[in-house]
């Protein structure tokens, strides 16, 4: 996440060992110090922004807790959020963007949610600044999420400082966490990094290609982004689990969704829920009539686009998802589209999943392209230049970033991922939870097989940087 895996995982084991050795009352202090250390050695610019945001969060919520005047509380709320949003916009839209600290978009939203929750009385303001700053700086989530809530993490940090060593080193939990990490590494190194070779090759030379290849490029990027972000989220979830910290599961097989609404309940769940709670609902949600519901939906997704990047293409991407959701809500309201999904027959579910994937993947073109102009050119080329003949030319197909052997390795990896997605989608279970109910023998064999496959076929080499995750750029 910050450094190469060869160094990262030994460091994690060292941190775990230190957590076991030090007195339990100082575990959070050690965890905070090491979180700052890992964040610092990744070479992030403007390092001081991270502790500054933590201090702002603590000071503002403490001040609100010590005043009984609602007007003063609101002034503190608005001022503190304005400072954090100002920092985010400054590093996003000015000449300082090259100095932006890693993960700013993520820990800024965490800080805003904590301040807002304290103001609304959902949680009590934490009196110990250590826990507030650790909530902002917790190293597994700091770079690419999930965007956690203070009400979830802070009580767990307190518990970490009170549990015994035996409970901290629960072998069953550690094994479950290791399985999640191994699966995340498999998805990243075997699948995501291979798909990136295809998508990067096609998007960089899109003007040479037509419909078939450009569709392959768009689908490859959609799958790459999903696998890359899913892998990070699994690795973060597993690492946090090693310390007996439960964080949010950020993905629930979103590409099996039967609607755009369903997709956003399953994709980047921490961001979707954050936008719902702190943008959509404060705007009025669906409480002020259908027109306002549609407008609030559109505004929420447009803001999501702004959060993802400073280019117009990101705003277009967010606006497209806003339009998709508005159309879906309209069709549901007038009775042309079923609201529920449980009673849908298989054929309808399948077709709706295909349509949802096509719409999502179309929008990803604006997410991937260097600019809106490039994205539009890509789309025009895709619809106007026919190259269906390429499906019969194996030499051409296997020159799009991957050779025959690499494609076969990728296909086998995608089959495994697709199977696990379907299982977790159907049973609403994480990978480790499903493996646990299959029995110890299958669990061990499957995990070792995935680990071996990753070691043998994972993408390595001087030209590959597996420590770089796509969402680290946001």
Secondary structure, 3 states (H helix, E strand, C coil): CCCCHHHHHHHHHHHHHHHHHCCHHHHHHHHHHHHHHHHHHCCCCCCHHHHHHHHHHHHHHHHHHCCCCHHHHHHHHHHHHHHHHHHHHHHHHCHHHHHCCCCHHHHHHHHHHHHHHHHHCCCCCCCCHHHHHHHHHCCCCCCCCCCCCHHHHHHHHHHHCCCCHHHHCCHHHHHHHHHHHHHHHHHHHHHHHHHHHHHHHHHHCHHHCCHHHHHHHHHHHHHHHHHHHHHHHHHHHHHHHHCCCCCCCCCCCHHHCCCHHHHHHHCCHHHHHHHHHHHHHHHCCCCCCHHHHHHHHHHHHHHHHHHHCCCHHHHHHHHHHHHHHHHHHHHHHCCCCCCCCCCCCHHHHHHHHHHHHHHHHHHHHHHHCCCHHHHHHHHHHHHHCCCHHHHHCHHHHCCCCCCHHHHHHHHHHHHHHHHHHHHHHHHCCCHHHHHHCCCHHHHHHHHHHHHHHHHHHCCCCCCCCCCCCHHHHC
